[in-house]
């Protein structure tokens, strides 16, 4: 019986050693699989990042460049109006000065005129006007 016990002990010890070796192999295999899975995940993430960069570059190339247009600057145009009739030459500036003086005299105010409409009647040798909404037969000056 002692021999059986010794054999049983040896068998149990051998079985235990085999189990431990199998466990070690299983752990190593699991570690290898985990490392491989992590490497594959990293590789897939790197590929996704490269694809995202390429997509962004293509989108940037396809997107039209933002065009900036120069704003059109309107300048005041210089104009001169001259009325030539019956041997007389009268400019717009001269007419406006006469109208301003006449309106100041008739209204009793040196206030700046905000709106002015002129009606030139060469046949009558007159310019009728409406200044700031005030006008009539008496609001006229000689050409």
C-alpha contacts under 8 A as a table, 3 or more apart, distances in Angstrom:
res1	aa1	res2	aa2	distance
1	X	4	X	4.93
1	X	5	X	6.16
2	X	5	X	4.96
2	X	6	X	6.12
3	X	6	X	5.04
3	X	7	X	6.05
4	X	7	X	5.00
4	X	8	X	5.92
5	X	8	X	4.94
5	X	9	X	6.00
6	X	9	X	4.99
6	X	10	X	6.11
7	X	10	X	4.99
7	X	11	X	5.96
8	X	11	X	4.94
8	X	12	X	5.89
9	X	12	X	4.99
9	X	13	X	5.94
10	X	13	X	4.99
10	X	14	X	5.94
11	X	14	X	4.98
11	X	15	X	5.91
12	X	15	X	4.97
12	X	16	X	5.95
13	X	16	X	4.95
13	X	17	X	6.07
14	X	17	X	5.01
14	X	18	X	6.02
15	X	18	X	4.95
15	X	19	X	6.00
16	X	19	X	5.01
16	X	20	X	6.08
17	X	20	X	5.05
17	X	21	X	6.05
18	X	21	X	5.02
18	X	22	X	6.01
19	X	22	X	4.98
19	X	23	X	6.01
20	X	23	X	4.96
20	X	24	X	6.11
21	X	24	X	5.01
21	X	25	X	6.14
22	X	25	X	5.02
22	X	26	X	6.02
23	X	26	X	4.98
23	X	27	X	6.05
24	X	27	X	5.06
24	X	28	X	6.08
25	X	28	X	5.01
25	X	29	X	6.01
26	X	29	X	5.02
26	X	30	X	6.01
27	X	30	X	5.01
27	X	31	X	6.01
28	X	31	X	4.99
28	X	32	X	6.11
29	X	32	X	5.05
29	X	33	X	6.14
30	X	33	X	5.03
30	X	34	X	6.05
31	X	34	X	5.02
31	X	35	X	6.04
32	X	35	X	5.11
32	X	36	X	6.00
33	X	36	X	4.99
33	X	37	X	6.03
34	X	37	X	5.02
34	X	38	X	6.13
35	X	38	X	5.09
35	X	39	X	6.08
36	X	39	X	5.05
36	X	40	X	6.10
37	X	40	X	5.08
37	X	41	X	6.12
38	X	41	X	5.03
38	X	42	X	6.14
39	X	42	X	5.11
39	X	43	X	6.05
40	X	43	X	5.00
40	X	44	X	6.04
41	X	44	X	5.07
41	X	45	X	6.10
42	X	45	X	5.05
42	X	46	X	6.12
43	X	46	X	5.08
43	X	47	X	6.22
44	X	47	X	5.06
44	X	48	X	6.14
45	X	48	X	5.00
45	X	49	X	6.14
46	X	49	X	5.05
46	X	50	X	6.22
47	X	50	X	5.07
47	X	51	X	6.14
48	X	51	X	5.03
48	X	52	X	6.06
49	X	52	X	5.02
49	X	53	X	6.20
50	X	53	X	5.12
50	X	54	X	6.21
51	X	54	X	5.04
51	X	55	X	6.06
52	X	55	X	5.05
52	X	56	X	6.11
53	X	56	X	5.08
53	X	57	X	6.16
54	X	57	X	5.06
54	X	58	X	6.14
55	X	58	X	5.10
55	X	59	X	6.08
56	X	59	X	5.07
56	X	60	X	6.11
57	X	60	X	5.05
57	X	61	X	6.15
58	X	61	X	5.01
58	X	62	X	6.06
59	X	62	X	5.06
59	X	63	X	5.96
60	X	63	X	5.22
61	X	64	X	7.55
80	X	91	X	7.11
80	X	92	X	6.73
80	X	93	X	7.99
81	X	91	X	5.52
81	X	92	X	5.14
82	X	89	X	6.44
82	X	90	X	5.51
82	X	91	X	4.20
82	X	92	X	6.19
83	X	88	X	7.72
83	X	89	X	5.68
83	X	90	X	5.25
83	X	91	X	6.22
83	X	92	X	7.88
84	X	87	X	6.68
84	X	88	X	5.48
84	X	89	X	4.65
84	X	90	X	6.65
85	X	88	X	5.36
85	X	89	X	6.89
85	X	122	X	6.70
90	X	94	X	6.53
90	X	95	X	7.13
90	X	143	X	6.84
91	X	94	X	5.28
91	X	95	X	6.45
92	X	95	X	5.12
92	X	96	X	6.16
93	X	96	X	5.12
93	X	97	X	6.23
94	X	97	X	5.21
94	X	98	X	6.32
95	X	98	X	5.18
95	X	99	X	6.15
95	X	127	X	7.78
95	X	143	X	7.21
96	X	99	X	5.00
96	X	100	X	6.08
97	X	100	X	5.17
97	X	101	X	6.27
98	X	101	X	5.27
98	X	102	X	6.11
98	X	141	X	6.76
99	X	102	X	5.04
99	X	103	X	5.95
99	X	129	X	7.47
99	X	140	X	7.43
99	X	141	X	6.49
100	X	103	X	5.20
100	X	104	X	6.09
100	X	113	X	7.61
101	X	104	X	5.21
101	X	105	X	6.27
102	X	105	X	5.17
102	X	106	X	6.17
102	X	139	X	7.80
102	X	140	X	7.93
102	X	141	X	7.30
103	X	106	X	5.09
103	X	107	X	5.79
103	X	108	X	7.96
103	X	131	X	7.48
103	X	139	X	7.41
104	X	107	X	5.33
104	X	108	X	5.50
104	X	109	X	5.16
104	X	110	X	5.34
104	X	111	X	7.51
105	X	108	X	5.30
105	X	109	X	7.23
113	X	116	X	7.01
113	X	131	X	6.47
113	X	132	X	6.31
114	X	131	X	7.63
114	X	132	X	6.03
115	X	131	X	5.84
115	X	132	X	5.00
115	X	133	X	7.57
116	X	129	X	6.98
116	X	130	X	5.79
116	X	131	X	4.65
116	X	132	X	6.33
117	X	129	X	5.52
117	X	130	X	5.24
117	X	131	X	6.64
118	X	127	X	6.59
118	X	128	X	5.99
118	X	129	X	4.62
118	X	130	X	6.82
119	X	127	X	5.50
119	X	128	X	4.99
119	X	129	X	5.98
120	X	126	X	6.33
120	X	127	X	4.44
120	X	128	X	6.43
121	X	124	X	5.46
121	X	125	X	6.05
121	X	126	X	5.32
121	X	127	X	5.85
121	X	128	X	7.65
122	X	125	X	4.63
122	X	126	X	6.27
122	X	127	X	7.91
122	X	143	X	7.61
123	X	126	X	7.85
125	X	142	X	5.93
125	X	143	X	5.30
126	X	140	X	6.49
126	X	141	X	5.64
126	X	142	X	4.55
126	X	143	X	5.18
127	X	140	X	5.39
127	X	141	X	5.36
127	X	142	X	6.34
127	X	143	X	6.42
128	X	136	X	7.80
128	X	137	X	7.38
128	X	139	X	5.92
128	X	140	X	4.18
128	X	141	X	6.63
129	X	135	X	6.12
129	X	136	X	7.63
129	X	139	X	5.87
129	X	140	X	5.98
130	X	133	X	5.76
130	X	134	X	5.26
130	X	135	X	4.25
130	X	136	X	7.25
130	X	139	X	7.16
131	X	134	X	5.23
131	X	135	X	6.42
135	X	138	X	7.53
135	X	139	X	5.50
136	X	139	X	5.38
137	X	140	X	6.84
